[in-house]
Amino acid sequence: MLPPVVLAAECSLDWVCVRPQTQDDGVVLFLGENLRDFPVTVSLRVRSRTLEGTPNPVTMTIPAR
């Protein structure tokens, strides 16, 4: 089992960090950072009343470092 992802401005795990970033129009982007020497595939499930047109969960591979 992989460690949980940290949703914070600072990463405390040596794995993957996801940082939410709110734009001026209220849209929230999630920026992923891979801290490992190999690609990591992550899935992000978002609960929202206004989520439209986006698959849920979103799965993507983040390149090494």
C-alpha distances in whole Angstrom, upper triangle without the diagonal:
4,7,9,12,15,18,21,24,22,19,18,14,15,12,14,16,18,21,23,27,30,33,36,36,34,31,28,26,22,22,19,19,17,17,16,18,17,17,14,13,13,14,16,17,20,23,26,30,31,28,30,30,27,24,21,18,19,17,18,17,18,20,19,21
4,6,9,12,15,18,20,19,15,14,11,11,9,10,13,14,18,20,24,27,30,33,34,31,28,25,23,19,19,16,15,13,14,13,16,14,14,11,11,10,12,14,16,19,21,25,28,29,27,29,29,25,23,20,17,17,15,16,15,15,17,16,17
4,7,9,13,15,18,16,12,11,8,9,8,9,11,13,16,18,22,25,28,32,32,29,27,23,22,18,18,15,14,13,13,13,16,16,16,12,13,11,13,14,16,18,21,24,28,29,26,29,29,25,23,21,18,18,17,17,16,16,18,17,17
4,6,9,12,15,14,11,11,9,11,9,9,9,10,13,15,19,22,25,28,29,26,24,20,19,15,16,13,14,13,14,15,18,18,17,13,13,11,11,11,13,15,17,20,24,25,23,26,26,23,21,18,16,16,15,16,16,16,18,18,18
4,6,9,12,12,9,9,8,10,8,6,6,7,10,12,15,18,22,25,26,23,21,17,15,12,12,10,10,11,12,13,17,17,15,12,12,9,10,9,12,13,16,19,23,23,21,24,24,21,20,17,15,14,14,14,14,13,16,16,16
4,6,9,8,6,7,7,10,9,8,6,6,8,10,14,17,20,23,24,21,20,16,15,12,12,10,11,12,12,15,19,19,18,15,15,12,13,12,14,14,17,19,23,23,22,25,25,22,22,19,17,17,17,17,17,15,18,18,17
4,7,8,8,10,11,14,13,10,7,5,6,7,10,13,17,20,21,18,16,13,12,9,10,10,11,13,15,17,21,21,20,17,17,14,14,11,13,12,15,16,20,20,19,22,23,20,20,18,16,16,17,17,18,16,19,19,18
4,5,7,9,11,14,14,12,8,7,6,7,10,13,16,19,21,18,17,14,13,11,11,11,12,14,15,18,22,22,21,19,19,17,17,15,16,16,18,19,22,22,21,24,26,23,23,21,20,19,20,20,20,18,20,20,18
4,7,10,12,15,15,13,9,9,6,8,9,12,15,18,20,18,17,14,13,11,11,12,12,15,15,18,22,23,22,20,21,18,19,17,19,18,20,21,24,24,23,26,27,24,25,23,22,21,21,21,21,18,20,20,18
4,7,9,12,13,11,8,9,8,11,13,16,19,22,24,22,21,17,16,14,12,12,11,13,13,16,19,21,21,19,20,18,20,18,20,20,23,24,27,27,26,29,30,26,27,25,23,22,22,21,21,18,20,19,16
4,6,8,9,8,6,8,9,12,14,18,21,24,26,23,22,18,17,14,12,11,9,11,10,13,16,18,18,16,18,16,18,17,19,20,22,24,28,28,26,29,29,26,26,24,22,21,20,19,19,16,17,16,14
4,7,9,9,8,11,12,15,18,21,24,27,29,27,25,22,20,17,16,14,12,12,11,13,17,19,19,17,19,17,19,18,21,22,24,26,30,30,29,31,32,29,28,26,24,23,22,21,20,18,19,18,15
4,5,7,7,11,13,16,19,23,26,29,30,28,26,22,21,17,16,13,11,10,9,10,14,16,16,14,16,15,17,17,20,21,24,26,30,30,28,31,31,28,27,25,22,21,20,19,18,16,17,15,14
4,7,8,12,14,18,21,24,27,31,32,30,28,24,22,18,16,13,10,9,6,7,11,12,14,12,15,15,18,18,21,23,26,29,32,32,30,32,32,29,28,26,23,22,20,19,17,14,15,12,11
4,7,10,13,17,20,23,26,29,31,28,26,22,20,16,14,11,9,6,5,6,10,10,11,9,11,11,14,15,18,20,24,26,30,30,27,30,29,25,24,22,20,18,16,15,13,11,12,10,10
4,7,10,13,16,20,22,26,27,25,22,19,16,12,10,7,6,5,6,8,11,11,10,8,10,8,11,12,15,17,20,23,27,26,24,26,26,22,21,19,17,15,14,12,11,9,11,10,10
4,6,10,13,16,19,23,24,22,19,16,13,10,8,6,5,7,8,11,14,14,13,11,12,10,12,12,15,16,19,21,25,24,22,25,25,21,21,19,17,15,15,14,13,11,13,13,11
4,7,10,13,16,19,20,18,16,12,10,6,5,4,6,9,11,14,17,17,15,12,13,10,11,9,12,13,16,17,21,21,19,21,21,18,18,16,15,13,13,12,13,11,14,15,14
4,6,10,13,16,18,15,14,10,8,6,5,6,8,12,13,16,20,20,18,16,16,13,14,12,14,13,16,17,21,20,18,21,21,18,19,18,17,15,16,15,16,14,16,17,15
4,7,10,13,14,12,10,6,6,4,6,9,11,15,17,20,23,23,21,18,18,15,15,12,13,12,14,14,17,16,15,18,19,16,18,16,16,14,16,16,17,16,19,20,19
4,6,10,11,10,8,6,5,6,7,11,13,17,19,22,25,25,23,21,20,18,17,15,16,14,16,16,18,17,16,18,19,17,19,18,18,16,18,18,19,17,20,21,20
4,7,8,6,6,4,6,9,11,14,17,20,23,26,29,28,26,24,23,20,20,16,17,14,16,14,16,15,15,17,18,17,19,19,19,18,20,20,22,21,23,25,24
4,5,5,5,6,8,11,12,16,19,22,25,28,30,30,27,26,25,23,22,19,20,17,18,16,18,15,15,17,18,17,20,20,21,19,22,21,23,22,24,26,25
4,5,7,9,11,15,16,20,22,26,28,31,34,34,31,30,29,26,25,22,23,20,21,18,19,17,17,18,20,20,23,23,24,23,25,25,27,26,28,30,28
4,6,9,11,15,17,21,24,27,30,33,35,35,32,30,29,26,25,22,21,18,19,16,16,14,14,15,17,17,21,21,23,21,24,25,27,26,29,31,30
4,6,10,13,16,19,22,26,28,31,34,33,30,28,27,24,22,19,19,15,16,13,14,11,12,14,16,16,19,19,20,19,22,23,26,25,28,30,29
4,7,10,13,16,20,23,26,28,31,30,27,25,24,21,19,16,16,13,14,12,13,10,10,12,13,13,16,16,17,16,19,19,22,22,25,27,26
4,7,10,13,16,20,22,25,28,27,24,22,21,18,16,13,13,11,12,11,13,11,11,13,14,13,15,15,15,14,17,17,20,19,22,24,23
4,6,10,13,16,19,22,24,24,21,19,18,15,14,12,13,11,14,13,16,14,12,14,15,12,14,14,14,12,14,14,16,15,18,20,20
4,6,10,13,16,18,21,20,18,16,15,12,11,9,11,10,13,14,17,16,14,16,16,13,14,14,13,11,12,12,14,12,16,18,17
4,7,10,13,16,18,18,15,14,14,12,12,11,14,14,17,18,21,20,17,19,19,16,17,16,15,12,13,11,12,10,13,14,13
4,7,10,12,15,14,12,10,10,9,11,10,14,14,18,19,23,22,19,21,21,17,17,16,15,12,11,10,10,7,10,11,11
4,6,9,12,12,11,10,11,11,13,13,17,18,21,23,27,26,23,25,24,21,21,20,18,15,14,12,11,7,9,9,7
4,6,8,8,7,7,9,10,13,14,18,20,23,25,29,28,25,27,26,23,22,21,19,16,14,12,9,6,7,6,5
4,7,9,9,9,12,13,16,17,21,22,26,28,32,31,29,30,30,26,25,24,22,20,18,15,13,10,9,7,5
4,5,7,8,12,13,17,18,22,24,28,30,34,33,30,32,31,27,26,25,23,20,18,15,12,10,9,6,6
4,7,9,13,15,19,21,25,27,31,33,37,36,33,34,33,29,28,27,25,22,19,17,13,11,9,5,6
4,6,10,13,17,19,23,25,29,31,35,34,31,32,31,27,25,25,22,20,17,14,10,9,7,4,7
4,7,10,13,16,20,22,26,28,32,31,28,29,27,23,22,21,19,16,13,10,6,6,4,5,8
4,6,10,13,16,19,23,25,29,28,25,26,25,21,19,19,16,14,11,8,5,5,7,7,10
4,7,10,14,17,20,23,26,26,22,23,22,18,16,15,12,11,7,6,4,6,9,10,13
4,7,10,13,17,19,23,23,19,21,20,16,14,12,10,8,6,6,6,8,11,13,14
4,7,10,13,16,19,19,16,18,17,13,11,9,6,5,4,7,9,11,14,16,18
4,6,10,13,16,16,13,15,15,11,10,8,5,5,6,9,11,12,16,18,19
4,7,10,13,14,11,13,14,11,9,6,4,6,9,12,15,16,20,22,23
4,6,10,11,8,11,13,10,10,7,7,8,12,14,17,18,22,24,25
4,7,9,8,11,13,11,12,9,10,12,15,18,21,22,26,28,28
4,5,5,9,12,11,12,10,12,14,17,20,23,24,28,30,30
4,6,9,12,12,14,13,15,16,20,23,26,27,31,33,33
4,6,10,10,13,13,15,16,20,22,25,26,30,32,32
4,7,7,9,9,11,12,16,18,22,23,26,29,30
4,6,9,10,13,13,17,19,22,24,27,30,31
4,7,9,12,12,15,17,20,22,25,29,30
4,6,9,8,11,13,17,19,22,25,26
4,6,6,9,12,15,18,21,24,26
3,5,8,12,15,18,21,24,25
4,6,10,13,15,19,22,23
4,7,10,12,16,19,20
4,7,10,13,16,18
4,6,10,13,15
4,6,9,12
4,7,8
4,6
4
